[in-house]
């Protein structure tokens, strides 16, 4: 899910789509309008799921899409190697996520965790 907004209305810490990847806005700098042009915004963003940093320069009035990013809770059902099977606590949907190395010691069967979902992708929070 996504919604349309103007570049000038975006703020640091919010999200936008860049190359069909939901990205978190790290910084925004806006240049003054020139003699013949409109003000431009330079956005430094980082992909939520791929971790790639990107820079985008667009007019302040340009339309962009902002993805709907949700934080949800799930319960760990089983762990098989580096894959955890989870059950969403709101709609009881079962799904699997790879366990990142930095939080592998915190994931236990029966424990509740938080995960991020956007654009049909999920990852541990």
N, C-alpha and C positions, 0 to 999 in steps of 0.2 A: 504494500500500500504506500502511496505517496501523495503529496499535495504540492500545488504550484505556489511559488512565492517569488518576490523580487529580490535581487542580489542585495540591494540597499537595506532590506529589512532583516537580513541574516545577522546573527550575533555569534561571538566566540562561544564554543561549547555546544552549539546547536549542530544539526546535521544537514547535509545536502548530498545529492547524487552527482558523482563524477564518473564518467565512463561506466554507467550502470552499477557502480559500487557505492554503497552507503558510506559516507565519510564524515568524520567529526571535524568541525572547523577549529583549527588551532590558533590562527590569527587572521585579522582583516586589516588592510590598510587601503584608504580611499584617497585617490589623487584629486586635485582640484580640476574643474573643467577648463579645457583650453579654449583658445579663440574660436575654433571650429568644431570642437568635439565635446562630448559629454564626460562627466566624471567617471573614472574607472575604479573598480575595486580589485585588489589583489588578495586572493584567499589562499592561505596555506592550510591544507587539509590532510588527514590521515585516514586511510581505509579502515573501517571497523573490523572487517573479517580478514583482509589480506595484509594489513599493517604497512601498506605502501604510502609514502608521503607524496603529495601532488601539489602543484601550484596552478591556480586558475586566475586568469585576468579577464574580466568581463565588465561591460558598462553597468553602472549602478541600477539602471532601469531594466536590465535583462531579466527574463523570466527563467527560473531554474526550479527543479523539483527537490523537495525536501522529503526524505523517506520517513515513515512512521517507525520509530525505534521503541520497542517495548522491553521492559525488564519484567521477567516472569519468574515464578518459583516452580521448582520441580523436586521430586524425590528420587534418589538414586535407587534403582531396583537391583541391578547386577553390575559387576565390573568384570570384563573379560580382556585381560592384557591392558592396552591403553585406550579401550573403548568403554564408555559408561552407557548403560541403558537407563533412561530417565522416564518418569511419568509426570506430565504437567499437572499441577495441583488444581488448576481451574477447570480444565476440560478433560482431564484424565487421558490425554493422548500419550502414547508411548513412542519414543524416538531414541536414537543413539547419537552421541557426540564423542569426538576424540578428546582425551584428557591431556591438557597441556602439562609439560614437565614441571612448571613452576607451582602448580596447585595439586599435583598428583598425590601428595601426602595428606591433603585435606579432604579428599573425596572418599567417603565410606558408604557402604551399603546401608540403606535406611535413613541416611542423612538428607536434609533439605539443602538445596543449592539455589543460587540465582543465575539465570542465563539471559542473554540478549537475543531478541528475534527481530529481524527486519528483512523485507524483500525475500521471504521464504528461506532465509539462512539463519543459523543459530550458532552461538558459541557461549562458553562459560564466561560469566561476568568477572 
